[in-house]
Amino acid sequence: MSDECEIFTGRLNEQGYGALDVPRSGPGRKYEIALAHRLAWEREHGQPVPEGYHIHHICEVRACVKVSHLAAVTDAEHKAIHRETGHAKKHPDHEPDWVVNKAGQREWLRCTVCSRQSRDRGRDETNRRRREDYANNIEERRAEIRAWKAANKELLAQRRRERRKRKKAEANAR
């Protein structure tokens, strides 16, 4: 694809897809896990994914949620895409090692090599963003702590004096 993927920055499931806890109506569980790319497609099209259809990542990056990279395809089309074009383009030099994976009532085929690479690309981008956010947040937090300490100098000094008195009293009691 020529345009950049929009990588989901939240939690990724075991297969490398973005996963969200969505409020559920009705009795039972309060939340259900929804896949971020399916929610993005549904939001853009204003309707749920039709029964018997899959949302295919044209870019082959499972963590991508850019709607122009997603297509609704039938189960048979989805299997054919991954069996022929997707795998043959990437791994023409080896026999495909397809496995059957069950997700609810659906069975779908995937190449373990392609799946691992796609999952890792999404996780690498997500982890890079998380590290950047953490680095930015830690500096902000340190600045807040310094400001609080400066504003509460007398309180901190009083606590230190009280601690010293307690330790001194404990030492004398022995």
N, C-alpha and C positions, 0 to 999 in steps of 0.2 A: 504494500500500500504506500502511496506517496505521502499522504497526510499522517500526522502523528497520532498515535493512540492516546486516549484519555484513560489512564490507569486508575482503577479504583484504589483509593488509599486506605480503606478500612480493612476489616478482617478478611482473610482469604481462607476458603475451606481446603480440605485435603487435596482436591483436584486442581487448586489454583484459581478458582472462580471467586469473585467478590461475594461476600455473604452478609446479609443484614437481618436483624431481628425486627420483624414487622408485627405490629399489634394485630391480634386476631379477634374477630367478632364471634360471639357464641360461647357455649360452655366448653370447659376443658382448659387447655393451655391458653395462657394470655398472649403468648408470642409464637410466631412460627418463623423458620429461617427461609428467607427469600434470596434468590440469586440476583445480584446487582444488574447484570446485563439484561436479564428478563424484565426487571422493573424499568430500566431505561427504555427498552423497546416498547413496553406497554404504555409508558408515560408519553412517548412520542406519538404513538398511533391511537391513543385514547381508548384502547380495548385490550382485554387479556389476550395472551398468545392463543391462537386457535387450537382446538383439541387435535392432537396427533401431529402437531408441528413442534419443531425445535428452533431455538435461536442460534444461528450459526455465526461464529466469529470469522468474518472474511479475512481479517488481519492475522488470524491464528494465535492471538494473544488472549488467553482466557480471562485475564484481569481487566481487559479493555471494556469500557462502557460507552464508547462513542457510537452513537446511533447509526452513523453512516458506515460503520464497520460491522453492523449486525444485520442479519437477514433471516426471515422466517422461512424455513424449509420443511418439507415433510420428512418423516422418519427415514424413508427409503432414500430420498435425496441426500440427507445428512450423512447416512452411512456411505453412500457412493462417493460423496465429496471426500470424506476422510480416507476411504479405502483406496481410491484411485489417484485423484489429483493431489491432495494434501500430502500423503505419505510418499508417493512416487516422486514428487518434486524434491522433497528433502532427503530421502533415503533411497535413491535408485540402486545403490550398490549392495543392499542386503535384503534378505527375506523379511517381510513384515512380521513382527511378533505381536499379533492382535490378541487382545483378551476381551472376554465378555464381562461387562460391569453392570450390575443391576442397581438402578436408582428408582425406587418405588416400583411401579409396574412396567417401566420401560427397560428395555435392554439396548445397550448401545455399544458399538465397537470403538476402540481407540488403540493407537500405537503407543506403547509405553514410552518409547524414546521421544516421540513428538510431544506427548503429554508432559513429560518431565521437563523438557526444554521450555515449553510454553509456561508452565507453572513457575519455573525458576525465573524467567524474564519478568513476569508480573511481580513476584516476591522481591526480586532485586530492586525494582523501581520503588515499590512500597517501602521497603526497608531503608532505602536511600532518603526518601522523604521523611520518614519517621526520625532518622538520625539528625537531619537538618532541623526539624521541629524541636527535637529534644535539645540540641545545641542552642537554639534561639531561646527556648523557654528557660533553660538553666541559667543563662545570663540575666534574664529578666527576674527570675526568682532570687538570685544572688543580690541583685540591686535592691529588691524589696527588703531582703533581710538586713542589708547594710543600712538602709533608711530606717527600719524599725529599731535597730540597735542604736543608731544615732539619736532617735527620738526618745528612747527609753534608757538612756545611760544611767540615770540615777537608780531606777528600778533594778537594773542588772547589778550595779555596784552593791545595793542593799542585799540582794540575794547571795552574792559572793560573800559578804560579811557574815550573813546568817549561817551559810554553809561552813565557813571557817570556825565559827563559834561552836556549832554542833560537833564538828570533828575534834575540836579542842576539848570539849566536855566529855566526849566518848573516850578520848585518850586519857584524861584525868581519872575517869571512872574505873579504868582497868587497873 
